[in-house]
Amino acid sequence: MTDTSEDFDFAPDFEDKESRLWSVNLSFWRPSELTDEEMEAFFGDRDGKWSRQTKAAMARHGAKGLDLNQSWALTVQYWSCPVCHRFKPDIFRLSNRGILLANLEEHHDHFRDYVGHRGRELFGAGWVLELPPGSSTIVDAIENLASTFSRELVCSECNAADGKAKLALNDRIPSYFSFAPTEIRGFIESAPNTDHRVDFDKVEATWRKCEPALKARVELVDQTLHMMRSGLLRRERGGPSIQQTWKHFQPQFQLYTEFLRASDRDERGAELRRSISEFLARSVQKDSNVLAPKPQAKRARAVGPTDEEYASYCDPVSSKRWQLAKEDWHCPICERTKRQIVRKSGSGRWAGGIRNLSEAIEETCEANRSARRNTLPGFTHAFIMRGPTAFELCSDCADVIPQLKARRRDIADITLTRTDIQASILSLQAHASHVVDWDEAANRAIANRSIGPSWEAYWKHRALASSIQVLHKRFLRVANETDALREITEEVMFVADIDDVEEAGALAEWLLNEAARFDAEEDRKRDEYLTAKAASTSN
């Protein structure tokens, strides 16, 4: 590695006790630009498809592919499962289709989910909205109190053993119960590089011990929910705690605040936030769906809901949007109607809804493009965004993006336009999920890589235009228009590092026009929302 210690003119003297400041130079590696050897050197305590440990396991097991998830990549190479106590080299397992499995899963107590489910059973779907102020923190406290264990990272075999155990006694064990890590340890038999064997006699004995405690926790939830609903169990909202006031002088807060201040006019802040995505893109691999796909059964014609089922259906994810959508609404991508997007989920329940997606609109005016490059010189500007446009689409079309992210971790920043989603759909039908060409979707996401960073530049541009507008109005209170323009021109010269006064003055006036455009857009959105709200109320 090259010694760059002599490249900096400023070196703070820590021996000088009278010094008013000190600084430090920080370097951040970009995983997307590193070779496997460099990943091993700079992230040697982590794991991934690039690590020697993983490559050795691939060779040892004769694997033709790799399934390594993000939890595996983010944990240290010497991690061991808290349930079965196996280390990573012993957790690697070859699938029947020749794929090396390297997966860690988060095991959590499903009873936490029961609290919200029980609240809806007792008080209706909108029960949370009707609770007294401050109740949300009480709900969190109830979930923590009633659950038997905290979220725990375990190997996929231990996580699967919990499911196998509950499936064996599914006529007796409710869906909201989960075995704790220590309980799972009591009924499994583990061995290196193979799935666990579950002793179902021990499962039954373990469940008999757990059942009375589960009944007690159910009663506790009912009692506390009724107390909270009636106001007997209440908690007032307070101001910032002493811990929050101290955080401004905590090292992590000071470092990050100073970093954001120093990177305010460039892409370094966004690059720091993207570092985990880049790391996972370099580390995670999912070959099962590519090298050894499961055989797909021929799709039968899907059956939709009856008139009665459809009339009573409401999308649980976004009930308000579903209720506001008219019956003649159709998805702009797949063109299915509101009724046609309702389909049976894997659990056999009706599912489907309407989602909202924001799309970046490219700035085509060359004068505006030039001004954006001049006021934000620290950005690449490969794609310059004029603004976002939001549109409603069906949940199956919207799911293409998160599904592609799950399938292709090697793509750090995934952006798909409505045209991209439409072009990636191989076939569709009413009341069924789409058949998607994931290779086509991935290729389009790769081609759109320049769009992701444009969002950061757009919001920086809006913030600069707004600050110039505020500064202009402030000076107009005490000075004339000429003086106010001179002041904002000086501000533009400073923030954009421009020496030419005339150029900075033109950019300052352009920023004022941009701020006015943003204000007009916000007014239009507000008027559209109020009109739609009034129409829904009258109906």
N, C-alpha and C positions, 0 to 999 in steps of 0.2 A: 504494500500500500504506500502511496506517495506521501511524503512528509510535507504537510502544508503549514507547518507551524510558523514559517517565516513569511507567509503570505499576508498577514494582517499587520497594519500599521499601529493599531491601538491594542495595547496590552495593559489592563488595569494593574496598578501597583497595590497589592493587598497589604503591603507593609506600611503604606501611607495611611495612618489612622484618620487624617483630616480629609481624605477623599470623600466627595459627596455622592459618588455612585460607583458601582462596579457592574461589569457585564460578563456574559459568558457566550461562547459560540456553540450552537447546537447543530448537529447533523442528523438527518433522517434518511434512512435507506428507502429506496423505492422498490418494493418487491417485484413489480411488473418488469423492471429493467435488469433483474439479477439472474445469473446463471444458477444451476443447481448447486454448484460448488460454493458460490457466493451466498446463497440462501443458507447452506450448511454452516458457513463461517459466521454470518451475522445473526442468524436465528437458530443457533445450534441447540438451544435448550428446548425448542419447539419441534414439531413433527410435520410431515407432509409427504406428498408423492416424491419430493426431491431428496428426502433424508436417506442417509446410508442404511438406517434401521429398516425403513420401508422397502428399499431396493433389495436388501439382503433377504427379507421375508418373501418378496416376490420370487426371487431366484430359488429359495429353499423350498417353497411350496409348488414351484412350477406353474405359477398363475399366468393366465393369458390376459388378465385385466385386473383393475383395482377399484374397489368402492371404499373411499376414505372420506369421512364426513368432517364437518367443520369443528365439532367438539374434539375429535381426535387430533386435528391439526393444531388446535389452540392449547392443548395440554402438553405438559413436558414429556419427553421421551421415556422417562423413568416412572411415569404415572402408573398406579395400580388401582384396581377396582376396589372400592370400600366394602363390597359385598363378598365377592369370591376371592379377593386378594391376589388375583392374577396380574402380572405386569403385561405391558403391551406386547412383547414378543410372544407371550403365551395366549394373548387374546386374538391375534391374527387367526382367521379361519377361512379355509377355502370352500367356496360354495359348490353346489352340485354342478354348476355350469362353468366352473373354472375361474371364478372371480375371487380375488383375495378380499375378504371383508375386514375393514378396520373402522368400526363404528362405535361411538360412545353416545349414550342417550341420557337425557335428563329425566330422572324418575321423580315424580311428584305425587302427592296425596290428592287423589281425585275428590276427596271430601271438601277440599277448598272450593271446588266448582259447585258442590251441593248447596252451599250457603245461598248463592244467587238463585239457583234452581228452586230451592225451598221458598225463598222470598216470593218468586213469581207464582208458585203454587198457592201460597197463603193469601197474597194480597193483589195479584194480578200482574200483567206484563209491565205496567209502568210504575211498579212499586217504588223503585229507587228515586224517581222524580218527586214522589209524594212524601219522602222522609224529611224529618226536621233538619235544619242546617247543621252541618258538622257531622252528619251520620256516616258519611263515606269512610271516615277514619275508624269509626266503630265497626263497620263491616269488615275492614281489613283486620282489625283486632280480633273479631270473631273467627275469621278464617285461620288466623295464626293460632288462636287458642284451641280450636276444635280439631285442627289437623295433628296427626301423630308424628310427622317428621317433616323436616325442611326439604327443599328441592336438593336432589343429590345426583351428581354425575356418576353413572354406572356403565358397565359394559353392556352391549346390546343383548348378550345372552341372559344376563341377570334381569334386564328390563323385560325381555320376552318371557322369562320364567314367571314373572308376576302375572302376565296375561294368560299363560297356560294354566296356572293354578286357579285363577278366577273362572276360566272357561270350563274347567273340570267340575266346578261347583256352581255353575251359573244359575242353577235353580234355587240356590240358597244365598249366594253372595250378591249383594246389590251392586249396580254399576258404579256407584260413587265410592266404593271401598278400594283401597290399595294396600297391599302388604308393605310394611316398612322394610328398609334394607336388612336389619337384623333378623326379621322374620323370614325374608327370602333366603338368607344364608342358612336358615335351619332346615329348609326342605329341598335344597339343590345338592347335586353332586357334580363338581367341576373337574375338568381335565384340560391340559394344554391344547389349544388350537382345535377345539371341538365344542359343539353345543352342550349346554347343561342337561343333565338328566334330572327330572323333577320326581321326587318321591311323593306320590299323591296321598299316601296314608299320613305322612307328616303334614301335608297341606291341610288335610281335614282336621288334624289335631290342632294345628296352628289357628285355623279359623274358629274352632270352638273356644279358644282362649280370647280371640279378638272380638267375637260377636257381642258379649255383654258391654264392652267398652264402646263399640260402635253405637249400640242402642242409647247409651248414656250421652254420647256426643250429639246424636240426633235430637234428644230431648233438650240438651243445652242450647242447640241452635234455635229450636222452636221458642224456647223461653226467652232468649236474648233478642230474637227478632220481634217478638210481641212487645217486649219492654221498650225496644228502640222505636217501634211504630207508635206506641202510646205516648212516648216522650219521657218515660220513667228512666230510660237509659239514654242519656244525652251528653253531648260534648260541645262546648262552645268553640267557635273559631277564634283563634288568638293571633297576635302579631308575630313577627319574626322571633324565633328563639335566640337565646344567647349564642348557640352554636352557629346560627346563620350570620350573626353580626361578627363573629370571630373569623368566618371563612375568608374574609377579604385579606387577611394577613397570613393565611395558610399557604405553604409553599406551592402546592399544586395550583391553587387559584391565582396566585401572583404570576407564576410562570405562564399559565395559559392566557391570562389577561394581557400580559405584556407581548406574548406571541401574536395574539389577535390584533393588537394595536400596531405591531410592526408589519403585519401582513395584510393590513386593511385594504390596500389597493392592488393586491395581486392574488395569485391562485394558491399560495402556500397554505392558507387556512383550509381550503377545500381539499388539498392534497393530503393534509394531515388526517382529515376525517375519512378520506378514501383509503388510507393505508391499510386498514383491517380488511377492506374489500379486496385490495390488491394482494394482500397476504393470503387470503382464502382462495383467490383465483389461482395463485401459484401453488397452493398446497392441496386443495381438495380435488378429488377425481371421482367420477361416477360412470363406470363402464358398463354396469349391468344392463341399462336400457339400450346401449349401443352395440356391445359385443355379444351379449347373450340375452336378447329381449324375450320376454315371455310370449308364448303363442297367443295371438288375439283371436278370440272367438268371433264368429260372424255376428255383426250387430243386428239384432232383431228390431223391428219397427217399434219405437218407443210409444208407450201409452200415456196420455196426459191425464190430468185430474178431471174428475166429474164436475159438473156445474156446481154442486154443493161444496165439493172440496176446494174448488178454485175461489168460490165466493168467500169462504172462510179463511183462505190463505193470506198470510202477510209475511213479507220477507223479514226474518228476525235480525238480519245484519243491518238493514237500513229501512225500518218500517215507515218512517216519515216520507222518504223518497218514493217508496212503493205506493203509499196511499195517495200522494200528490200526482203520480203519473196517470194520465188518462188511458182509457181502454184502447185507443187507437195508436198508442205509443209503439214504436218499433225500434229495434237496435239499428243504429246507422251503419254497423259493420256487417252483421250477419242477416239483418232485415227481418228477424223473427219478431213476432208481436209479444206483447206483455204476457199473454196467456201461454204462448209457445215456449217461453224461456223457463217455465215452471217444470221441474223434472224430479224424478226420484233420486235421492242421494244414496250413498252406499249403505246407510243405516235403514233405508226403506222409507224415510220421511220425505215429504215434499220440500224442495229447496229451489233456489234461484232468486235472482233479484236484479235490481238496477244499480249500477255503480257510476261513479264520477271519475273521469280521467282528464288530467291536464296535459296539453300538448304544446310544445314550443313552436311559435310562429317565427320564421326567419325574417330578419330585417333585410329588405331588398333595396332600399334607397341608399345609393352609394355615398351621398353626403352624410347621412346618419351613420353609416358604417365607418366612415373615416373619422367622424367626431367621436364615436365610441372607442375606436382604437387609440385616439389621442388622449382621451380623458382617463382611460384605463390601460395604460401601456404595459402593465404587468400581467395581462391575460393573453392567451394565445389567439383568441378570436377566429378560430377555424370555422366556427358557426356562430353567427351573431344573432341573438334572439331579440325580436321586437317586443314580444310579450307572450303570455300564455293564453290559451283558449281552452275552456273546459267544456266537455260534452258528456252526455249520459250514454252508457252502453250496457249490454247485458252482462251478468256476472261471469258467464262462460267465456266471452271475449276478453273481459277484464282479467280473468285468471290466467291468460296466456303469459303475461309478463311475470307474475310470481312463480308460475310453474317452470318457465324458462330459467329463472334465477336459480331454482332448486336443482335443475338438471345440468346447467352449465355454469358451475362455480368458477370456471376458468375465464369467464367474461366478467370483468370487475364492475363495469357500469353499463347496465342494460337499459336501453331506451328503444321503444317501439312506437311508431305512429299508428294511427288507425289504418292507414294504407298497408303498413307492414303486417299488422294483425290479420287483416283481411286476406292478404296474399299468402299467409302461412296456414290458413285453414284448408285442409284437404277435402273434408266433407262435413256437412252439418245436417241436422234434422231437428224437427220440433221435439221438445221434451227430452232432449238428450245432450250430453256434453259434446264438444267439438272433437273431431279427429284432426290433429295438428301436425304439420311438417316441422319438426323441431330443428332440423338442419337449416331449413329456409329461415326460420325465425332467428336462429343463432347468427346466420350470415348477415341478416339485416341489422341485428343488434351490433355486430362488429362494425358494420358500415356506418352506424350512427354514433360511434364513440365520441365524436366531436360535439354532439348535442348536449351530453351530460354536463360538462364544465360550463356551458353557456348559461345555465341557470344561475350559477354563482355570479358570473359577470353581470347578468341582468339585474339581480337584486342589489349588487354593488352600485350599478348605474342608477337604479331607482333611489337608493339611499343618498347618493351624491346629489342627484337632482333635487331631492327633497331638502337636503341641508342647504343647498344654494338658494332655494326658494325661501326658506325660513330666514336665512341671513339677509336676503334682499328685503323682505318685509320688515325685518328688525331695523335696518338702516333707513328705510323710508319713513319710519316714525320720527327720526331726528335729522334727516338730511333729504336732499332732493334726489331725483331720479339719476342724475349724472353721477353724484357722489356714491349712491348706492351701487350703481353698475361698476364704478371704479373699485369699490370694496370687494364685490363678489369676483371681479376679474383677478384681483390679487389672490383671493382664495383659490381660484382655479389654477393660477400659476403655481401655487404652493403644492396643492394635492396632486396635480398632474405633472409636476416638474416641467413646466413650460416657461421658456425665457421670453418669448415674443408676446408683448402686451396686446397687440392687435389680434393675434391668434387666440389668446386667452379670453379676450373680450367677446369675440364671436362665439366661442364655446360656452361662455357664461350665459349669453342670451339664448343659445340653443338649449342649455340645461333648464332655463326658466320655461321655455316652451315645452320641453319634455315633462317637467313637473306639472304643467297645466294639462297636458295630455293624460297623464296618469290620474289626475284629479277628476277629469271628465269621465274616464273609464270607470272609476270607482262610483261616481254619481249614477252612471248608467246601470251598473250592476245592482246598486241599491234600489233604483227605481224598478228594475225588472223583478227583483226579489219581492218588493212590496206589492207589485201588481199580481204576481203569482200567488202570494200569500192571501191577498184580498179575494182573488178568484176562488181559491180553495176554501176559504171561510164561507163565502156566499153559497158554495155548492154543498 
